[in-house]
Amino acid sequence: MTVHITFQDDLPEQIDQVARAEARSRSELIRNAARIYIERQQTWQNIFRCGETIASKNKFDEADVMAEIKQHRRK
């Protein structure tokens, strides 16, 4: 599949510089960047889902979490 993307400013130059430095094509660099972004987003979604499950199971609310953070910061 081919995707056309419009970049502004000097981002294409920066992409090309990094690609050259890593001996990769521009397409390969952008594919890898997109893959990493998606993986990180999925990781964060899993973390938040886990937190929501624990909070629901233990009947924690936002005030409980904030109190715990404040207590931890005091230590």
C-alpha positions in Angstrom: 0.0 0.0 0.0 1.2 3.5 -0.8 0.4 6.4 1.5 1.1 10.0 0.6 1.9 12.3 3.5 2.5 16.1 3.5 5.1 17.4 5.9 5.6 21.0 6.9 8.8 22.9 7.6 12.1 21.0 7.8 10.8 17.6 9.0 11.5 15.9 5.6 15.1 17.1 5.8 15.4 15.7 9.3 13.9 12.4 8.3 16.3 12.1 5.4 19.3 13.0 7.7 18.4 10.3 10.2 17.7 7.8 7.4 21.1 8.4 5.8 22.8 8.2 9.2 21.2 4.8 9.8 21.6 3.6 6.2 17.9 3.2 5.8 15.3 4.4 3.3 13.0 7.2 4.2 10.1 4.8 3.9 11.7 2.3 6.2 12.3 5.0 8.9 8.8 6.3 8.7 7.3 2.7 8.8 9.4 2.0 11.9 8.4 5.2 13.6 4.7 4.5 13.0 5.2 0.9 14.3 6.9 2.2 17.5 4.2 4.8 18.0 1.4 2.3 17.7 3.2 -0.2 20.1 3.6 2.6 22.7 0.0 3.6 22.4 -1.1 0.0 22.9 1.2 -0.3 25.9 -0.3 2.8 27.5 -3.8 1.6 26.8 -3.0 -1.7 28.5 -1.5 0.1 31.5 -4.6 2.3 31.9 -7.0 -0.6 31.4 -5.1 -2.5 34.1 -5.3 0.5 36.4 -9.0 0.9 35.8 -9.5 -2.8 36.6 -7.6 -2.6 39.9 -9.3 0.6 40.8 -12.7 -0.9 40.1 -11.9 -4.1 42.0 -10.7 -2.2 45.1 -13.3 0.6 44.7 -10.6 3.3 44.4 -11.6 6.7 43.0 -9.5 9.6 41.8 -9.4 11.2 45.2 -7.9 7.9 46.6 -5.2 7.9 44.0 -4.3 11.6 44.6 -4.1 11.0 48.3 -1.7 8.0 47.7 0.5 10.1 45.4 0.7 12.9 48.0 1.5 10.5 50.7 4.3 8.9 48.6 5.7 12.3 47.7 6.0 13.2 51.4 8.3 10.2 52.0 
